[in-house]
Amino acid sequence: MEWNEAGTLLDALNKLKAPKPQLQIDKPLRICLQAVYRIGGIGTVPLGRISTGVLKRGDTVKFTPSNLESEVRSIERHHVDME
């Protein structure tokens, strides 16, 4: 239309930029677990994504609501060691 100088809705949506996800490392550790595997010879392997906080090899973590504690022995991302 002649009176519309702003363009289409699709043009406006295409100009939007997605916000960059920001890790909140100043907050307590929070991991969203997707699955837990028991692998013979290795042990129990939780699979998940870190939402907030920092996780390092050697840290002791507590899982709730079971209150089980465990030591972090390795951190991997797509079969690549992160440390």
PDB file with SEQRES, HELIX, SHEET and CRYST1 records, atoms N, CA, C and O in Angstrom:
SEQRES   1 A   83  MET GLU TRP ASN GLU ALA GLY THR LEU LEU ASP ALA LEU          
SEQRES   2 A   83  ASN LYS LEU LYS ALA PRO LYS PRO GLN LEU GLN ILE ASP          
SEQRES   3 A   83  LYS PRO LEU ARG ILE CYS LEU GLN ALA VAL TYR ARG ILE          
SEQRES   4 A   83  GLY GLY ILE GLY THR VAL PRO LEU GLY ARG ILE SER THR          
SEQRES   5 A   83  GLY VAL LEU LYS ARG GLY ASP THR VAL LYS PHE THR PRO          
SEQRES   6 A   83  SER ASN LEU GLU SER GLU VAL ARG SER ILE GLU ARG HIS          
SEQRES   7 A   83  HIS VAL ASP MET GLU                                          
HELIX    1 AA1 LEU A    9  LYS A   15  1                                   7    
SHEET    1 AA1 2 ARG A  30  ILE A  39  0                                        
SHEET    2 AA1 2 GLY A  43  THR A  52 -1                                        
SHEET    1 AA2 2 THR A  60  PHE A  63  0                                        
SHEET    2 AA2 2 LEU A  68  GLU A  71 -1                                        
SHEET    1 AA3 2 GLU A  76  ARG A  77  0                                        
SHEET    2 AA3 2 VAL A  80  ASP A  81 -1                                        
CRYST1    1.000    1.000    1.000  90.00  90.00  90.00 P 1           1          
ATOM      1  N   MET A   1       0.832  -1.172   0.000  1.00  0.00           N  
ATOM      2  CA  MET A   1       0.000   0.000   0.000  1.00  0.00           C  
ATOM      3  C   MET A   1       0.887   1.249   0.000  1.00  0.00           C  
ATOM      4  O   MET A   1       1.991   1.245   0.544  1.00  0.00           O  
ATOM      5  N   GLU A   2       0.399   2.271  -0.596  1.00  0.00           N  
ATOM      6  CA  GLU A   2       1.177   3.500  -0.737  1.00  0.00           C  
ATOM      7  C   GLU A   2       1.448   4.183   0.594  1.00  0.00           C  
ATOM      8  O   GLU A   2       2.500   4.802   0.753  1.00  0.00           O  
ATOM      9  N   TRP A   3       0.538   4.092   1.554  1.00  0.00           N  
ATOM     10  CA  TRP A   3       0.692   4.792   2.822  1.00  0.00           C  
ATOM     11  C   TRP A   3       1.632   4.062   3.779  1.00  0.00           C  
ATOM     12  O   TRP A   3       2.077   4.651   4.764  1.00  0.00           O  
ATOM     13  N   ASN A   4       1.937   2.815   3.515  1.00  0.00           N  
ATOM     14  CA  ASN A   4       2.781   2.027   4.418  1.00  0.00           C  
ATOM     15  C   ASN A   4       4.249   2.229   4.063  1.00  0.00           C  
ATOM     16  O   ASN A   4       4.718   1.758   3.026  1.00  0.00           O  
ATOM     17  N   GLU A   5       4.974   2.937   4.938  1.00  0.00           N  
ATOM     18  CA  GLU A   5       6.397   3.155   4.724  1.00  0.00           C  
ATOM     19  C   GLU A   5       7.262   2.233   5.576  1.00  0.00           C  
ATOM     20  O   GLU A   5       8.482   2.196   5.416  1.00  0.00           O  
ATOM     21  N   ALA A   6       6.638   1.499   6.469  1.00  0.00           N  
ATOM     22  CA  ALA A   6       7.387   0.664   7.407  1.00  0.00           C  
ATOM     23  C   ALA A   6       7.771  -0.688   6.813  1.00  0.00           C  
ATOM     24  O   ALA A   6       8.660  -1.349   7.349  1.00  0.00           O  
ATOM     25  N   GLY A   7       7.160  -1.106   5.771  1.00  0.00           N  
ATOM     26  CA  GLY A   7       7.434  -2.424   5.221  1.00  0.00           C  
ATOM     27  C   GLY A   7       6.454  -3.443   5.759  1.00  0.00           C  
ATOM     28  O   GLY A   7       5.473  -3.094   6.415  1.00  0.00           O  
ATOM     29  N   THR A   8       6.724  -4.698   5.479  1.00  0.00           N  
ATOM     30  CA  THR A   8       5.816  -5.766   5.901  1.00  0.00           C  
ATOM     31  C   THR A   8       6.208  -6.277   7.279  1.00  0.00           C  
ATOM     32  O   THR A   8       7.292  -5.982   7.781  1.00  0.00           O  
ATOM     33  N   LEU A   9       5.327  -7.030   7.870  1.00  0.00           N  
ATOM     34  CA  LEU A   9       5.608  -7.664   9.159  1.00  0.00           C  
ATOM     35  C   LEU A   9       6.801  -8.607   9.018  1.00  0.00           C  
ATOM     36  O   LEU A   9       7.639  -8.691   9.916  1.00  0.00           O  
ATOM     37  N   LEU A  10       6.874  -9.309   7.904  1.00  0.00           N  
ATOM     38  CA  LEU A  10       7.990 -10.221   7.670  1.00  0.00           C  
ATOM     39  C   LEU A  10       9.320  -9.466   7.622  1.00  0.00           C  
ATOM     40  O   LEU A  10      10.326  -9.955   8.136  1.00  0.00           O  
ATOM     41  N   ASP A  11       9.333  -8.274   7.005  1.00  0.00           N  
ATOM     42  CA  ASP A  11      10.550  -7.453   6.990  1.00  0.00           C  
ATOM     43  C   ASP A  11      10.958  -7.059   8.405  1.00  0.00           C  
ATOM     44  O   ASP A  11      12.140  -7.097   8.749  1.00  0.00           O  
ATOM     45  N   ALA A  12       9.986  -6.685   9.218  1.00  0.00           N  
ATOM     46  CA  ALA A  12      10.277  -6.289  10.603  1.00  0.00           C  
ATOM     47  C   ALA A  12      10.812  -7.468  11.402  1.00  0.00           C  
ATOM     48  O   ALA A  12      11.748  -7.312  12.187  1.00  0.00           O  
ATOM     49  N   LEU A  13      10.228  -8.646  11.211  1.00  0.00           N  
ATOM     50  CA  LEU A  13      10.700  -9.836  11.924  1.00  0.00           C  
ATOM     51  C   LEU A  13      12.108 -10.227  11.483  1.00  0.00           C  
ATOM     52  O   LEU A  13      12.915 -10.660  12.306  1.00  0.00           O  
ATOM     53  N   ASN A  14      12.406 -10.082  10.213  1.00  0.00           N  
ATOM     54  CA  ASN A  14      13.739 -10.415   9.716  1.00  0.00           C  
ATOM     55  C   ASN A  14      14.816  -9.469  10.242  1.00  0.00           C  
ATOM     56  O   ASN A  14      15.991  -9.834  10.272  1.00  0.00           O  
ATOM     57  N   LYS A  15      14.436  -8.264  10.654  1.00  0.00           N  
ATOM     58  CA  LYS A  15      15.407  -7.311  11.198  1.00  0.00           C  
ATOM     59  C   LYS A  15      15.730  -7.571  12.664  1.00  0.00           C  
ATOM     60  O   LYS A  15      16.724  -7.055  13.175  1.00  0.00           O  
ATOM     61  N   LEU A  16      14.905  -8.367  13.351  1.00  0.00           N  
ATOM     62  CA  LEU A  16      15.156  -8.681  14.757  1.00  0.00           C  
ATOM     63  C   LEU A  16      16.385  -9.566  14.893  1.00  0.00           C  
ATOM     64  O   LEU A  16      16.627 -10.448  14.069  1.00  0.00           O  
ATOM     65  N   LYS A  17      17.151  -9.318  15.938  1.00  0.00           N  
ATOM     66  CA  LYS A  17      18.323 -10.134  16.228  1.00  0.00           C  
ATOM     67  C   LYS A  17      18.062 -10.919  17.498  1.00  0.00           C  
ATOM     68  O   LYS A  17      17.563 -10.375  18.483  1.00  0.00           O  
ATOM     69  N   ALA A  18      18.400 -12.199  17.473  1.00  0.00           N  
ATOM     70  CA  ALA A  18      18.201 -13.056  18.638  1.00  0.00           C  
ATOM     71  C   ALA A  18      19.171 -12.646  19.738  1.00  0.00           C  
ATOM     72  O   ALA A  18      20.340 -12.381  19.456  1.00  0.00           O  
ATOM     73  N   PRO A  19      18.709 -12.588  20.992  1.00  0.00           N  
ATOM     74  CA  PRO A  19      19.617 -12.244  22.078  1.00  0.00           C  
ATOM     75  C   PRO A  19      20.623 -13.376  22.313  1.00  0.00           C  
ATOM     76  O   PRO A  19      20.299 -14.555  22.173  1.00  0.00           O  
ATOM     77  N   LYS A  20      21.838 -12.993  22.670  1.00  0.00           N  
ATOM     78  CA  LYS A  20      22.851 -13.995  22.975  1.00  0.00           C  
ATOM     79  C   LYS A  20      22.573 -14.556  24.360  1.00  0.00           C  
ATOM     80  O   LYS A  20      22.323 -13.798  25.297  1.00  0.00           O  
ATOM     81  N   PRO A  21      22.612 -15.892  24.501  1.00  0.00           N  
ATOM     82  CA  PRO A  21      22.400 -16.460  25.829  1.00  0.00           C  
ATOM     83  C   PRO A  21      23.559 -16.083  26.743  1.00  0.00           C  
ATOM     84  O   PRO A  21      24.723 -16.148  26.346  1.00  0.00           O  
ATOM     85  N   GLN A  22      23.236 -15.695  27.950  1.00  0.00           N  
ATOM     86  CA  GLN A  22      24.257 -15.299  28.904  1.00  0.00           C  
ATOM     87  C   GLN A  22      24.294 -16.313  30.036  1.00  0.00           C  
ATOM     88  O   GLN A  22      23.289 -16.558  30.703  1.00  0.00           O  
ATOM     89  N   LEU A  23      25.474 -16.901  30.244  1.00  0.00           N  
ATOM     90  CA  LEU A  23      25.629 -17.807  31.366  1.00  0.00           C  
ATOM     91  C   LEU A  23      25.659 -17.000  32.647  1.00  0.00           C  
ATOM     92  O   LEU A  23      26.367 -15.997  32.741  1.00  0.00           O  
ATOM     93  N   GLN A  24      24.922 -17.419  33.597  1.00  0.00           N  
ATOM     94  CA  GLN A  24      24.858 -16.727  34.876  1.00  0.00           C  
ATOM     95  C   GLN A  24      25.789 -17.441  35.843  1.00  0.00           C  
ATOM     96  O   GLN A  24      25.352 -18.271  36.641  1.00  0.00           O  
ATOM     97  N   ILE A  25      27.074 -17.115  35.767  1.00  0.00           N  
ATOM     98  CA  ILE A  25      28.072 -17.831  36.562  1.00  0.00           C  
ATOM     99  C   ILE A  25      28.125 -17.352  38.004  1.00  0.00           C  
ATOM    100  O   ILE A  25      28.768 -17.984  38.842  1.00  0.00           O  
ATOM    101  N   ASP A  26      27.459 -16.248  38.302  1.00  0.00           N  
ATOM    102  CA  ASP A  26      27.468 -15.733  39.666  1.00  0.00           C  
ATOM    103  C   ASP A  26      26.372 -16.358  40.537  1.00  0.00           C  
ATOM    104  O   ASP A  26      26.263 -16.034  41.719  1.00  0.00           O  
ATOM    105  N   LYS A  27      25.573 -17.236  39.968  1.00  0.00           N  
ATOM    106  CA  LYS A  27      24.492 -17.888  40.708  1.00  0.00           C  
ATOM    107  C   LYS A  27      24.890 -19.321  41.063  1.00  0.00           C  
ATOM    108  O   LYS A  27      25.861 -19.842  40.516  1.00  0.00           O  
ATOM    109  N   PRO A  28      24.155 -19.961  41.969  1.00  0.00           N  
ATOM    110  CA  PRO A  28      24.456 -21.356  42.326  1.00  0.00           C  
ATOM    111  C   PRO A  28      24.312 -22.283  41.119  1.00  0.00           C  
ATOM    112  O   PRO A  28      23.566 -22.002  40.181  1.00  0.00           O  
ATOM    113  N   LEU A  29      25.043 -23.386  41.171  1.00  0.00           N  
ATOM    114  CA  LEU A  29      25.021 -24.361  40.079  1.00  0.00           C  
ATOM    115  C   LEU A  29      23.634 -24.961  39.928  1.00  0.00           C  
ATOM    116  O   LEU A  29      23.009 -25.387  40.899  1.00  0.00           O  
ATOM    117  N   ARG A  30      23.169 -24.985  38.688  1.00  0.00           N  
ATOM    118  CA  ARG A  30      21.883 -25.616  38.373  1.00  0.00           C  
ATOM    119  C   ARG A  30      22.054 -26.350  37.052  1.00  0.00           C  
ATOM    120  O   ARG A  30      22.405 -25.748  36.037  1.00  0.00           O  
ATOM    121  N   ILE A  31      21.805 -27.652  37.072  1.00  0.00           N  
ATOM    122  CA  ILE A  31      21.938 -28.485  35.881  1.00  0.00           C  
ATOM    123  C   ILE A  31      20.593 -29.144  35.610  1.00  0.00           C  
ATOM    124  O   ILE A  31      20.012 -29.772  36.495  1.00  0.00           O  
ATOM    125  N   CYS A  32      20.108 -29.002  34.401  1.00  0.00           N  
ATOM    126  CA  CYS A  32      18.885 -29.686  33.987  1.00  0.00           C  
ATOM    127  C   CYS A  32      19.289 -31.043  33.426  1.00  0.00           C  
ATOM    128  O   CYS A  32      19.858 -31.125  32.338  1.00  0.00           O  
ATOM    129  N   LEU A  33      18.998 -32.100  34.163  1.00  0.00           N  
ATOM    130  CA  LEU A  33      19.375 -33.446  33.726  1.00  0.00           C  
ATOM    131  C   LEU A  33      18.395 -33.962  32.691  1.00  0.00           C  
ATOM    132  O   LEU A  33      17.180 -33.841  32.848  1.00  0.00           O  
ATOM    133  N   GLN A  34      18.945 -34.542  31.622  1.00  0.00           N  
ATOM    134  CA  GLN A  34      18.116 -35.144  30.582  1.00  0.00           C  
ATOM    135  C   GLN A  34      18.036 -36.653  30.753  1.00  0.00           C  
ATOM    136  O   GLN A  34      16.997 -37.264  30.503  1.00  0.00           O  
ATOM    137  N   ALA A  35      19.151 -37.250  31.185  1.00  0.00           N  
ATOM    138  CA  ALA A  35      19.187 -38.708  31.343  1.00  0.00           C  
ATOM    139  C   ALA A  35      20.325 -39.071  32.280  1.00  0.00           C  
ATOM    140  O   ALA A  35      21.240 -38.279  32.505  1.00  0.00           O  
ATOM    141  N   VAL A  36      20.255 -40.278  32.823  1.00  0.00           N  
ATOM    142  CA  VAL A  36      21.327 -40.813  33.660  1.00  0.00           C  
ATOM    143  C   VAL A  36      21.628 -42.212  33.150  1.00  0.00           C  
ATOM    144  O   VAL A  36      20.739 -43.060  33.075  1.00  0.00           O  
ATOM    145  N   TYR A  37      22.899 -42.448  32.798  1.00  0.00           N  
ATOM    146  CA  TYR A  37      23.322 -43.740  32.266  1.00  0.00           C  
ATOM    147  C   TYR A  37      24.220 -44.449  33.269  1.00  0.00           C  
ATOM    148  O   TYR A  37      25.034 -43.815  33.941  1.00  0.00           O  
ATOM    149  N   ARG A  38      24.070 -45.752  33.367  1.00  0.00           N  
ATOM    150  CA  ARG A  38      24.975 -46.569  34.179  1.00  0.00           C  
ATOM    151  C   ARG A  38      25.823 -47.380  33.207  1.00  0.00           C  
ATOM    152  O   ARG A  38      25.329 -48.296  32.550  1.00  0.00           O  
ATOM    153  N   ILE A  39      27.097 -47.033  33.124  1.00  0.00           N  
ATOM    154  CA  ILE A  39      28.005 -47.657  32.168  1.00  0.00           C  
ATOM    155  C   ILE A  39      28.991 -48.517  32.936  1.00  0.00           C  
ATOM    156  O   ILE A  39      29.694 -48.033  33.822  1.00  0.00           O  
ATOM    157  N   GLY A  40      29.037 -49.803  32.587  1.00  0.00           N  
ATOM    158  CA  GLY A  40      29.936 -50.741  33.247  1.00  0.00           C  
ATOM    159  C   GLY A  40      31.391 -50.332  33.096  1.00  0.00           C  
ATOM    160  O   GLY A  40      31.839 -50.014  31.994  1.00  0.00           O  
ATOM    161  N   GLY A  41      32.132 -50.339  34.199  1.00  0.00           N  
ATOM    162  CA  GLY A  41      33.537 -49.970  34.178  1.00  0.00           C  
ATOM    163  C   GLY A  41      33.769 -48.480  34.309  1.00  0.00           C  
ATOM    164  O   GLY A  41      34.889 -48.052  34.585  1.00  0.00           O  
ATOM    165  N   ILE A  42      32.722 -47.675  34.115  1.00  0.00           N  
ATOM    166  CA  ILE A  42      32.857 -46.222  34.233  1.00  0.00           C  
ATOM    167  C   ILE A  42      32.058 -45.719  35.423  1.00  0.00           C  
ATOM    168  O   ILE A  42      32.564 -44.939  36.230  1.00  0.00           O  
ATOM    169  N   GLY A  43      30.826 -46.156  35.535  1.00  0.00           N  
ATOM    170  CA  GLY A  43      29.976 -45.724  36.635  1.00  0.00           C  
ATOM    171  C   GLY A  43      28.718 -45.051  36.131  1.00  0.00           C  
ATOM    172  O   GLY A  43      28.257 -45.318  35.021  1.00  0.00           O  
ATOM    173  N   THR A  44      28.169 -44.180  36.951  1.00  0.00           N  
ATOM    174  CA  THR A  44      26.948 -43.458  36.620  1.00  0.00           C  
ATOM    175  C   THR A  44      27.307 -42.164  35.910  1.00  0.00           C  
ATOM    176  O   THR A  44      28.136 -41.388  36.386  1.00  0.00           O  
ATOM    177  N   VAL A  45      26.671 -41.940  34.762  1.00  0.00           N  
ATOM    178  CA  VAL A  45      26.971 -40.759  33.940  1.00  0.00           C  
ATOM    179  C   VAL A  45      25.689 -39.955  33.758  1.00  0.00           C  
ATOM    180  O   VAL A  45      24.788 -40.370  33.028  1.00  0.00           O  
ATOM    181  N   PRO A  46      25.607 -38.782  34.434  1.00  0.00           N  
ATOM    182  CA  PRO A  46      24.443 -37.923  34.201  1.00  0.00           C  
ATOM    183  C   PRO A  46      24.650 -37.089  32.941  1.00  0.00           C  
ATOM    184  O   PRO A  46      25.760 -36.631  32.670  1.00  0.00           O  
ATOM    185  N   LEU A  47      23.599 -36.896  32.186  1.00  0.00           N  
ATOM    186  CA  LEU A  47      23.645 -36.108  30.962  1.00  0.00           C  
ATOM    187  C   LEU A  47      22.712 -34.921  31.141  1.00  0.00           C  
ATOM    188  O   LEU A  47      21.543 -35.083  31.490  1.00  0.00           O  
ATOM    189  N   GLY A  48      23.243 -33.725  30.898  1.00  0.00           N  
ATOM    190  CA  GLY A  48      22.402 -32.553  31.069  1.00  0.00           C  
ATOM    191  C   GLY A  48      23.075 -31.291  30.595  1.00  0.00           C  
ATOM    192  O   GLY A  48      24.137 -31.322  29.974  1.00  0.00           O  
ATOM    193  N   ARG A  49      22.434 -30.177  30.901  1.00  0.00           N  
ATOM    194  CA  ARG A  49      22.909 -28.861  30.465  1.00  0.00           C  
ATOM    195  C   ARG A  49      23.016 -27.942  31.671  1.00  0.00           C  
ATOM    196  O   ARG A  49      22.100 -27.870  32.491  1.00  0.00           O  
ATOM    197  N   ILE A  50      24.141 -27.237  31.774  1.00  0.00           N  
ATOM    198  CA  ILE A  50      24.336 -26.299  32.872  1.00  0.00           C  
ATOM    199  C   ILE A  50      23.537 -25.032  32.579  1.00  0.00           C  
ATOM    200  O   ILE A  50      23.739 -24.391  31.548  1.00  0.00           O  
ATOM    201  N   SER A  51      22.631 -24.674  33.487  1.00  0.00           N  
ATOM    202  CA  SER A  51      21.814 -23.470  33.329  1.00  0.00           C  
ATOM    203  C   SER A  51      22.473 -22.269  33.991  1.00  0.00           C  
ATOM    204  O   SER A  51      22.560 -21.193  33.399  1.00  0.00           O  
ATOM    205  N   THR A  52      22.937 -22.458  35.222  1.00  0.00           N  
ATOM    206  CA  THR A  52      23.612 -21.386  35.947  1.00  0.00           C  
ATOM    207  C   THR A  52      24.767 -21.969  36.727  1.00  0.00           C  
ATOM    208  O   THR A  52      24.811 -23.170  36.992  1.00  0.00           O  
ATOM    209  N   GLY A  53      25.704 -21.109  37.095  1.00  0.00           N  
ATOM    210  CA  GLY A  53      26.824 -21.531  37.915  1.00  0.00           C  
ATOM    211  C   GLY A  53      27.993 -22.054  37.100  1.00  0.00           C  
ATOM    212  O   GLY A  53      28.016 -21.966  35.872  1.00  0.00           O  
ATOM    213  N   VAL A  54      28.967 -22.602  37.827  1.00  0.00           N  
ATOM    214  CA  VAL A  54      30.193 -23.120  37.225  1.00  0.00           C  
ATOM    215  C   VAL A  54      30.434 -24.527  37.757  1.00  0.00           C  
ATOM    216  O   VAL A  54      30.237 -24.790  38.944  1.00  0.00           O  
ATOM    217  N   LEU A  55      30.858 -25.422  36.887  1.00  0.00           N  
ATOM    218  CA  LEU A  55      31.152 -26.794  37.261  1.00  0.00           C  
ATOM    219  C   LEU A  55      32.566 -27.111  36.824  1.00  0.00           C  
ATOM    220  O   LEU A  55      32.935 -26.879  35.673  1.00  0.00           O  
ATOM    221  N   LYS A  56      33.378 -27.654  37.765  1.00  0.00           N  
ATOM    222  CA  LYS A  56      34.764 -28.005  37.467  1.00  0.00           C  
ATOM    223  C   LYS A  56      35.039 -29.431  37.909  1.00  0.00           C  
ATOM    224  O   LYS A  56      34.371 -29.965  38.794  1.00  0.00           O  
ATOM    225  N   ARG A  57      36.027 -30.031  37.281  1.00  0.00           N  
ATOM    226  CA  ARG A  57      36.464 -31.369  37.680  1.00  0.00           C  
ATOM    227  C   ARG A  57      36.937 -31.315  39.130  1.00  0.00           C  
ATOM    228  O   ARG A  57      37.666 -30.405  39.524  1.00  0.00           O  
ATOM    229  N   GLY A  58      36.516 -32.290  39.908  1.00  0.00           N  
ATOM    230  CA  GLY A  58      36.887 -32.344  41.321  1.00  0.00           C  
ATOM    231  C   GLY A  58      35.846 -31.750  42.251  1.00  0.00           C  
ATOM    232  O   GLY A  58      35.923 -31.947  43.464  1.00  0.00           O  
ATOM    233  N   ASP A  59      34.870 -31.026  41.710  1.00  0.00           N  
ATOM    234  CA  ASP A  59      33.795 -30.463  42.538  1.00  0.00           C  
ATOM    235  C   ASP A  59      32.923 -31.577  43.094  1.00  0.00           C  
ATOM    236  O   ASP A  59      32.753 -32.619  42.461  1.00  0.00           O  
ATOM    237  N   THR A  60      32.375 -31.350  44.276  1.00  0.00           N  
ATOM    238  CA  THR A  60      31.385 -32.252  44.850  1.00  0.00           C  
ATOM    239  C   THR A  60      30.016 -31.640  44.611  1.00  0.00           C  
ATOM    240  O   THR A  60      29.778 -30.483  44.957  1.00  0.00           O  
ATOM    241  N   VAL A  61      29.118 -32.415  44.021  1.00  0.00           N  
ATOM    242  CA  VAL A  61      27.772 -31.932  43.730  1.00  0.00           C  
ATOM    243  C   VAL A  61      26.753 -32.751  44.505  1.00  0.00           C  
ATOM    244  O   VAL A  61      26.964 -33.931  44.785  1.00  0.00           O  
ATOM    245  N   LYS A  62      25.650 -32.108  44.846  1.00  0.00           N  
ATOM    246  CA  LYS A  62      24.554 -32.784  45.548  1.00  0.00           C  
ATOM    247  C   LYS A  62      23.329 -32.741  44.660  1.00  0.00           C  
ATOM    248  O   LYS A  62      22.947 -31.683  44.161  1.00  0.00           O  
ATOM    249  N   PHE A  63      22.719 -33.891  44.467  1.00  0.00           N  
ATOM    250  CA  PHE A  63      21.506 -34.001  43.654  1.00  0.00           C  
ATOM    251  C   PHE A  63      20.294 -33.985  44.563  1.00  0.00           C  
ATOM    252  O   PHE A  63      20.237 -34.707  45.559  1.00  0.00           O  
ATOM    253  N   THR A  64      19.324 -33.154  44.211  1.00  0.00           N  
ATOM    254  CA  THR A  64      18.103 -33.095  44.994  1.00  0.00           C  
ATOM    255  C   THR A  64      16.958 -33.633  44.157  1.00  0.00           C  
ATOM    256  O   THR A  64      17.019 -33.512  42.933  1.00  0.00           O  
ATOM    257  N   PRO A  65      15.957 -34.195  44.712  1.00  0.00           N  
ATOM    258  CA  PRO A  65      15.608 -34.267  46.128  1.00  0.00           C  
ATOM    259  C   PRO A  65      16.207 -35.465  46.861  1.00  0.00           C  
ATOM    260  O   PRO A  65      15.922 -35.654  48.044  1.00  0.00           O  
ATOM    261  N   SER A  66      17.037 -36.286  46.190  1.00  0.00           N  
ATOM    262  CA  SER A  66      17.563 -37.492  46.844  1.00  0.00           C  
ATOM    263  C   SER A  66      18.710 -37.204  47.805  1.00  0.00           C  
ATOM    264  O   SER A  66      19.041 -38.052  48.634  1.00  0.00           O  
ATOM    265  N   ASN A  67      19.325 -36.022  47.712  1.00  0.00           N  
ATOM    266  CA  ASN A  67      20.470 -35.619  48.536  1.00  0.00           C  
ATOM    267  C   ASN A  67      21.685 -36.515  48.356  1.00  0.00           C  
ATOM    268  O   ASN A  67      22.508 -36.632  49.264  1.00  0.00           O  
ATOM    269  N   LEU A  68      21.806 -37.148  47.196  1.00  0.00           N  
ATOM    270  CA  LEU A  68      23.009 -37.921  46.877  1.00  0.00           C  
ATOM    271  C   LEU A  68      24.139 -36.966  46.521  1.00  0.00           C  
ATOM    272  O   LEU A  68      23.919 -35.972  45.830  1.00  0.00           O  
ATOM    273  N   GLU A  69      25.365 -37.266  46.994  1.00  0.00           N  
ATOM    274  CA  GLU A  69      26.528 -36.465  46.668  1.00  0.00           C  
ATOM    275  C   GLU A  69      27.489 -37.277  45.825  1.00  0.00           C  
ATOM    276  O   GLU A  69      27.600 -38.492  45.988  1.00  0.00           O  
ATOM    277  N   SER A  70      28.183 -36.601  44.924  1.00  0.00           N  
ATOM    278  CA  SER A  70      29.130 -37.273  44.045  1.00  0.00           C  
ATOM    279  C   SER A  70      30.213 -36.289  43.624  1.00  0.00           C  
ATOM    280  O   SER A  70      30.018 -35.074  43.671  1.00  0.00           O  
ATOM    281  N   GLU A  71      31.353 -36.828  43.214  1.00  0.00           N  
ATOM    282  CA  GLU A  71      32.467 -36.005  42.742  1.00  0.00           C  
ATOM    283  C   GLU A  71      32.454 -35.958  41.221  1.00  0.00           C  
ATOM    284  O   GLU A  71      32.201 -36.969  40.566  1.00  0.00           O  
ATOM    285  N   VAL A  72      32.726 -34.793  40.664  1.00  0.00           N  
ATOM    286  CA  VAL A  72      32.792 -34.620  39.216  1.00  0.00           C  
ATOM    287  C   VAL A  72      34.163 -35.140  38.763  1.00  0.00           C  
ATOM    288  O   VAL A  72      35.193 -34.591  39.151  1.00  0.00           O  
ATOM    289  N   ARG A  73      34.175 -36.179  37.956  1.00  0.00           N  
ATOM    290  CA  ARG A  73      35.439 -36.753  37.484  1.00  0.00           C  
ATOM    291  C   ARG A  73      35.832 -36.249  36.104  1.00  0.00           C  
ATOM    292  O   ARG A  73      37.019 -36.155  35.790  1.00  0.00           O  
ATOM    293  N   SER A  74      34.845 -35.926  35.282  1.00  0.00           N  
ATOM    294  CA  SER A  74      35.144 -35.366  33.958  1.00  0.00           C  
ATOM    295  C   SER A  74      33.927 -34.604  33.458  1.00  0.00           C  
ATOM    296  O   SER A  74      32.799 -34.835  33.893  1.00  0.00           O  
ATOM    297  N   ILE A  75      34.186 -33.690  32.534  1.00  0.00           N  
ATOM    298  CA  ILE A  75      33.132 -32.927  31.882  1.00  0.00           C  
ATOM    299  C   ILE A  75      33.396 -33.011  30.393  1.00  0.00           C  
ATOM    300  O   ILE A  75      34.471 -32.640  29.921  1.00  0.00           O  
ATOM    301  N   GLU A  76      32.414 -33.498  29.655  1.00  0.00           N  
ATOM    302  CA  GLU A  76      32.574 -33.663  28.216  1.00  0.00           C  
ATOM    303  C   GLU A  76      31.444 -32.971  27.474  1.00  0.00           C  
ATOM    304  O   GLU A  76      30.333 -32.809  27.979  1.00  0.00           O  
ATOM    305  N   ARG A  77      31.780 -32.568  26.249  1.00  0.00           N  
ATOM    306  CA  ARG A  77      30.771 -31.987  25.363  1.00  0.00           C  
ATOM    307  C   ARG A  77      30.949 -32.660  24.014  1.00  0.00           C  
ATOM    308  O   ARG A  77      31.961 -32.456  23.344  1.00  0.00           O  
ATOM    309  N   HIS A  78      29.982 -33.451  23.617  1.00  0.00           N  
ATOM    310  CA  HIS A  78      30.029 -34.198  22.368  1.00  0.00           C  
ATOM    311  C   HIS A  78      31.313 -35.030  22.273  1.00  0.00           C  
ATOM    312  O   HIS A  78      32.020 -34.978  21.267  1.00  0.00           O  
ATOM    313  N   HIS A  79      31.604 -35.786  23.315  1.00  0.00           N  
ATOM    314  CA  HIS A  79      32.745 -36.696  23.407  1.00  0.00           C  
ATOM    315  C   HIS A  79      34.102 -35.973  23.375  1.00  0.00           C  
ATOM    316  O   HIS A  79      35.123 -36.589  23.070  1.00  0.00           O  
ATOM    317  N   VAL A  80      34.115 -34.687  23.685  1.00  0.00           N  
ATOM    318  CA  VAL A  80      35.364 -33.929  23.778  1.00  0.00           C  
ATOM    319  C   VAL A  80      35.519 -33.458  25.207  1.00  0.00           C  
ATOM    320  O   VAL A  80      34.616 -32.829  25.760  1.00  0.00           O  
ATOM    321  N   ASP A  81      36.671 -33.760  25.817  1.00  0.00           N  
ATOM    322  CA  ASP A  81      36.937 -33.367  27.196  1.00  0.00           C  
ATOM    323  C   ASP A  81      37.006 -31.842  27.298  1.00  0.00           C  
ATOM    324  O   ASP A  81      37.728 -31.206  26.529  1.00  0.00           O  
ATOM    325  N   MET A  82      36.268 -31.254  28.232  1.00  0.00           N  
ATOM    326  CA  MET A  82      36.199 -29.804  28.360  1.00  0.00           C  
ATOM    327  C   MET A  82      37.282 -29.225  29.253  1.00  0.00           C  
ATOM    328  O   MET A  82      37.436 -28.005  29.305  1.00  0.00           O  
ATOM    329  N   GLU A  83      38.040 -30.060  29.960  1.00  0.00           N  
ATOM    330  CA  GLU A  83      39.105 -29.533  30.824  1.00  0.00           C  
ATOM    331  C   GLU A  83      40.391 -30.252  30.567  1.00  0.00           C  
ATOM    332  O   GLU A  83      41.404 -29.950  31.198  1.00  0.00           O  
TER     333      GLU A  83                                                      
END                                                                             
